Amino acid sequence: MLLLDNLGDEELRRAVQHVRGRVPLEASGGMTLDRLPRVAAAGVDYVSVGALTHSAPAVDLSLMVEGA
């Protein structure tokens, strides 16, 4: 698998054409939910979208374990 990091839409399309299915491609970096349809249309196999977790609110959890 090749990771295509921080490429523009046109660069992604050229990379997909160059590889021609010989290896799976993952697009990452600068991905947003709005951009996702364009990136998918470029023909990559996988997309990593950090925006899903970058903007998630933090949760403070505690787990208390007591012996029996």
C-alpha positions, 0 to 999 in steps of 0.5 A: 500500500502506498500512502499519498499524504497532503496531495491536491486533488489533481495530484491524487488523480495523476498518482492513481493513473500512474499506479493503475491498480498495481498497488492499493492507494491511501489518501491522507493529510488535509482530508475533510468531510467536504473534500471526501467525495472528490478524493474518492472520485480520484480513485484511491482505495482508502482515505484517512480522515483525521477531521473525525477525531481532531474535532471530537470533544474530550471525555474524562473517564475513570475506572475504579477496580476493587478486589473481591 
